[in-house]
Amino acid sequence: MNAIVQRVWALAEPVAAGQGLELWDVEYVKEAGQWFLRVYIDKREGYVGIDDCEAFSRALDPILDEADPIPGSYVFEVSSAGAERVLKRPGDFERFLGSDVEVRLYQPREGGKVHTGVLRAYADGVVTIAQGEREKCFPAAAVAQVRLRITI
């Protein structure tokens, strides 16, 4: 985690907690020549709506202005973590054990770069999914991204 993301996380986490929310992720990325600060929020119970995002944004914005953790201009966005959220931290994986996931790999393995299944385990960066009776394990170095998958 870079220094800007760490600083914004430290500023945003108490705001989220004070509103009954959970800080899911912070991104500071450059896209099309412009910097974006994106803060993703979640609720343990229930749905994150536009009102939650707006209230969180209004509470955090003056704190960011005062602390000034980012040199230069940027676009500030607040969003729900989303139903098909990316899992990054060990706690994310623990929370969603038994859920359907999509694992994207850097290089093809066992027939492709994308594998779907039920998240069975996460230990030392190794992601284990089940596809029916068959289990597949993917080492951390091979995994580009793991996200929840909504199936209908």
Buried (B, 14 or more C-beta within 10 A) or exposed (E): EEEBBEBBBEBBBEBBEEBEBBBBBBEBEEEEEEBBBBBBBBBEEEEBEEEBBEBBBEBBEEBBEEEEBBEEEBEBEBBBBBEEBBBBEEEBBEEBEEEBBBBBBEEEBEEEEEBEBBBBBBEEEBBBBBEEEEEBEBEEEBBEEBBBBEEE
